[in-house]
């Protein structure tokens, strides 16, 4: 059965290696995405259709510059609690319901907001650049939309005193509910990113599997930079987890080699011990000088006491010494066999 430390190291190496692989793949995909974004063309009314009326860039993915306009007169109106005195209309709306509460952390109270419901509403709209009108017929498939707050209302909590007291004891207190409406307002200058498709009804901007499908209020460079900024962090993270995985693997290899060396030393010591033991048994029947005779059984002295290095007994009688050298009374740490050649 493997020790727990070995299992933990193998698990750590697998986890770090997996994280390094995922970050490395994300790094390469992000680099590839950034390169494709930089190579994507700009759609302008001047380069979509040439002077002869021929469509030039249909079927390609790129950046479209223009102004948001409703398609077929369909618009979304802001709620009655609009922040502006004039009625605001748009083409993409997000309504958010949030609970406002006071929470206690380490004895300190702070205001927090918890989103409990989000609703999206959208209608097809156009991005107009001069004579060029490109329709986005599926706005809910957009990955990013530039929204601005057009309406906001707050409903204070009407909880009873007893309920409020229980909440305070538990460490939180609901103060009210906030309703927020964000909208992509008509006549907003935007940059769209998608695949330009020519249909019977005109030009359409549709999703492309190789690039994001979005509408942004920022320029082309800002969009590219928002994806490019994560590249160094992904690369550093991949290196960190890769080095950690290599450290775990190196430690596993080191422990395995050390164990193999220790086993080799033990086998070598056992081999020498058996050779010395056979030599002692062969010399037991012979007449030995007193300096070579074991002080216990009068066999051949072949046990070196460490660390004092005295040779007094044979390997069979070492256990009778009770851990101390009979001559100098030093503690015996180990015993080395003495081989006569």
C-alpha positions in Angstrom: 0.0 0.0 0.0 1.4 3.4 -0.9 2.0 6.0 1.8 -0.4 8.9 2.0 2.4 11.4 1.1 3.2 9.5 -2.1 -0.5 9.5 -3.1 -0.7 13.2 -2.3 2.3 14.0 -4.5 1.0 12.0 -7.4 -2.4 13.7 -7.1 -0.7 17.1 -6.9 1.4 16.4 -10.0 -1.7 15.3 -11.9 -3.7 18.4 -10.8 -0.9 20.9 -11.6 -0.2 19.2 -14.9 -3.9 19.4 -15.8 -4.1 23.0 -14.9 -1.0 23.8 -16.8 -2.3 22.0 -19.9 -5.7 23.9 -19.7 -4.0 27.3 -19.3 -1.6 26.5 -22.1 -4.4 25.7 -24.4 -6.3 28.8 -23.3 -3.2 30.8 -24.0 -2.8 29.5 -27.5 -6.5 29.9 -28.3 -6.4 33.5 -27.0 -3.3 34.2 -29.1 -5.0 32.7 -32.2 -8.2 34.7 -31.5 -6.2 38.0 -31.1 -4.4 37.3 -34.4 -7.7 36.7 -36.2 -9.2 39.9 -34.7 -6.2 41.9 -35.9 -6.6 40.4 -39.4 -10.4 41.0 -39.6 -11.3 43.7 -42.1 -13.4 46.9 -41.5 -16.8 47.0 -43.1 -17.5 50.5 -44.5 -20.0 51.6 -47.0 -17.1 52.5 -49.3 -15.6 49.0 -49.5 -18.7 46.8 -49.3 -20.0 47.6 -52.7 -17.7 48.9 -55.5 -18.5 51.5 -58.1 -20.1 48.9 -60.4 -22.5 47.7 -57.6 -20.8 44.4 -57.0 -20.7 43.2 -53.4 -17.1 42.7 -52.3 -16.9 41.4 -48.7 -20.0 39.2 -48.2 -19.4 36.1 -46.2 -16.4 37.5 -44.4 -16.1 38.3 -40.7 -15.0 41.8 -39.6 -15.8 45.0 -37.8 -18.8 47.1 -38.7 -19.0 50.8 -37.7 -22.3 52.7 -37.6 -25.2 54.0 -35.7 -27.9 51.9 -34.0 -31.4 52.3 -35.6 -34.6 50.3 -35.0 -35.6 47.8 -37.8 -39.2 48.1 -39.0 -40.0 50.6 -36.3 -39.8 48.1 -33.5 -38.4 49.7 -30.3 -38.3 49.1 -26.5 -39.5 51.9 -24.2 -37.9 52.7 -20.9 -39.9 52.1 -17.7 -42.0 54.9 -16.2 -39.2 55.5 -13.6 -36.8 56.7 -16.3 -33.9 58.8 -15.2 -34.4 61.1 -18.1 -37.4 63.4 -18.5 -37.7 62.4 -22.2 -39.0 59.0 -23.1 -36.0 56.8 -24.0 -36.3 54.1 -26.6 -33.9 51.4 -27.6 -33.4 48.0 -29.2 -31.9 45.8 -26.3 -33.0 45.9 -22.7 -31.9 44.2 -19.5 -34.0 44.4 -16.4 -32.4 43.5 -13.1 -34.0 42.9 -9.7 -31.6 43.1 -6.8 -32.0 42.8 -3.0 -30.2 45.5 -1.0 -29.0 44.3 2.4 -26.7 45.0 5.3 -24.4 42.2 6.2 -22.1 41.8 9.2 -18.6 40.5 8.7 -16.2 40.4 11.7 -18.4 42.8 13.6 -18.6 45.4 10.8 -21.7 46.1 8.8 -21.5 46.7 5.0 -24.0 47.3 2.2 -24.3 44.5 -0.3 -26.4 43.8 -3.4 -27.6 40.4 -4.4 -29.1 39.9 -7.9 -32.3 37.8 -7.7 -33.7 38.1 -11.3 -32.5 39.2 -14.7 -34.7 39.5 -17.8 -33.5 40.3 -21.4 -35.7 41.8 -24.1 -34.5 42.6 -27.6 -35.8 43.5 -31.1 -34.0 43.3 -34.4 -32.1 46.5 -35.2 -29.8 48.0 -37.8 -26.3 49.3 -37.8 -26.3 52.2 -40.3 -23.2 53.6 -41.9 -24.1 56.1 -44.6 -26.0 54.2 -47.3 -25.0 50.8 -45.8 -27.6 49.2 -43.5 -26.8 45.9 -41.8 -29.4 44.2 -39.8 -28.9 42.1 -36.6 -31.9 39.8 -36.6 -30.9 37.7 -33.5 -29.7 40.3 -30.9 -30.1 37.9 -28.0 -27.2 35.8 -29.4 -24.8 38.8 -28.9 -22.1 38.0 -26.4 -21.7 41.7 -25.4 -23.9 44.7 -25.7 -23.1 48.3 -24.6 -25.9 49.1 -22.1 -26.6 52.3 -20.2 -28.9 52.7 -17.2 -32.2 54.4 -18.3 -34.5 53.6 -15.3 -34.0 52.8 -11.7 -36.4 52.5 -8.7 -36.1 51.4 -5.1 -38.7 49.8 -2.9 -37.9 49.9 0.9 -38.4 46.7 2.9 -41.7 46.5 4.8 -40.6 43.6 7.1 -42.0 43.6 10.6 -39.8 44.7 13.6 -39.6 41.1 14.8 -38.4 39.8 11.4 -35.9 42.6 11.2 -34.6 41.8 14.7 -34.1 38.1 13.8 -32.3 39.1 10.6 -29.9 41.4 12.5 -29.2 38.6 15.0 -28.4 36.3 12.1 -25.9 38.9 10.6 -27.9 40.4 7.7 -30.7 42.9 7.3 -32.8 43.3 4.1 -33.2 47.1 3.4 -35.1 47.0 0.1 -35.4 45.9 -3.5 -33.8 47.8 -6.4 -35.2 47.6 -10.0 -32.7 48.6 -12.7 -33.3 48.8 -16.5 -30.3 49.0 -18.9 -30.7 49.6 -22.6 -28.9 49.9 -25.9 -30.4 53.3 -26.8 -31.2 54.2 -30.4 -28.7 56.4 -32.3 -25.8 55.1 -30.3 -22.4 54.9 -32.1 -21.3 51.3 -32.0 -18.8 48.8 -33.5 -20.3 45.4 -34.4 -18.2 42.2 -34.8 -19.6 39.3 -36.8 -20.0 37.7 -40.3 -21.5 39.8 -43.0 -24.1 37.9 -45.0 -26.1 39.1 -48.0 -29.7 37.9 -48.0 -32.7 38.8 -50.1 -33.7 41.3 -47.4 -30.3 43.0 -47.4 -27.1 42.7 -45.4 -27.2 40.8 -42.1 -24.6 40.5 -39.3 -24.6 37.0 -38.0 -22.5 34.9 -35.5 -19.2 33.3 -36.6 -17.7 30.3 -34.8 -14.2 31.6 -35.1 -14.7 35.1 -33.6 -16.9 36.7 -31.0 -20.3 38.1 -31.9 -20.8 41.4 -30.2 -21.6 45.0 -30.3 -19.4 47.5 -28.5 -19.3 51.2 -27.9 -15.5 51.1 -28.0 -13.3 51.1 -31.1 -11.5 48.2 -32.8 -8.3 48.6 -30.8 -10.1 48.5 -27.5 -11.9 45.3 -28.4 -8.7 43.6 -29.4 -6.9 44.9 -26.3 -9.7 43.4 -24.1 -8.8 40.0 -25.4 -5.1 40.5 -25.7 -4.7 41.6 -22.0 -5.3 38.0 -20.8 -2.4 36.5 -22.8 0.5 37.2 -20.4 -1.5 36.0 -17.4 -2.4 32.8 -19.1 1.2 32.2 -20.1 2.5 32.9 -16.6 -0.1 30.7 -15.0 0.7 27.9 -17.4 4.4 28.2 -16.5 3.7 28.3 -12.8 1.5 25.1 -12.8 4.0 23.4 -15.2 6.9 24.1 -12.8 4.8 22.9 -9.9 4.0 19.7 -11.7 7.7 19.2 -12.7 8.6 19.7 -9.0 6.2 17.0 -7.9 7.4 14.6 -10.6 11.1 15.4 -9.6 10.4 14.7 -6.0 8.7 11.4 -6.9 11.7 10.3 -9.0 14.1 11.4 -6.3 12.3 9.4 -3.7 12.1 6.4 -6.0 15.9 6.5 -6.7 16.7 7.0 -3.0 14.6 4.0 -2.1 16.3 2.0 -4.8 19.8 3.0 -3.4 18.7 2.1 0.1 17.5 -1.3 -1.0 20.7 -1.9 -2.9 22.7 -1.0 0.2 20.6 -3.4 2.4 21.1 -6.2 -0.1 24.8 -5.6 -0.1 25.0 -5.5 3.7 23.0 -8.8 3.9 25.3 -10.4 1.4 28.4 -9.4 3.4 26.7 -10.5 6.6 26.0 -13.9 5.2 29.6 -14.2 3.9 31.0 -13.3 7.3 28.6 -15.6 9.1 29.6 -18.6 6.9 33.3 -17.7 7.6 32.6 -17.7 11.3 30.9 -21.1 11.2 33.8 -22.6 9.2 36.3 -21.3 11.7 34.4 -22.3 14.8 35.8 -25.8 14.7 39.4 -24.6 14.3 41.7 -23.4 17.1 41.7 -19.6 17.0 44.0 -17.2 18.8 42.5 -15.5 21.8 42.5 -12.1 20.0 40.3 -13.5 17.2 38.0 -15.6 19.4 34.5 -14.3 20.3 34.4 -13.5 24.0 31.0 -15.3 24.3 31.1 -18.4 22.1 34.8 -18.5 21.2 34.0 -18.4 17.5 35.6 -16.0 15.0 35.2 -12.3 15.8 33.6 -10.8 12.7 31.3 -8.0 14.1 32.6 -4.4 14.1 30.7 -2.2 16.6 29.9 1.3 15.4 30.9 3.9 16.3 33.6 2.7 18.7 35.0 0.2 16.1 35.8 -2.6 18.6 35.8 -6.2 17.4 34.9 -8.4 20.3 32.1 -10.8 19.3 30.7 -12.7 16.3 27.6 -11.7 14.4 25.6 -14.3 16.3 26.4 -12.9 19.7 25.9 -9.2 19.0 22.4 -9.2 20.5 23.8 -10.4 23.9 25.7 -7.2 24.3 22.4 -5.3 25.1 23.4 -2.2 23.1 26.7 -1.4 24.8 30.3 -2.2 24.0 31.8 -4.4 26.8 35.1 -2.5 26.5 34.3 1.2 26.4 30.6 1.1 27.4 29.7 3.2 24.3 26.2 2.8 22.8 26.1 0.6 19.7 24.4 2.4 16.8 25.0 -0.3 14.2 27.0 -3.4 13.4 29.2 -3.9 10.3 30.4 -7.4 9.3 34.1 -8.0 9.2 35.2 -10.1 6.2 38.5 -12.0 6.2 39.9 -12.6 2.7 
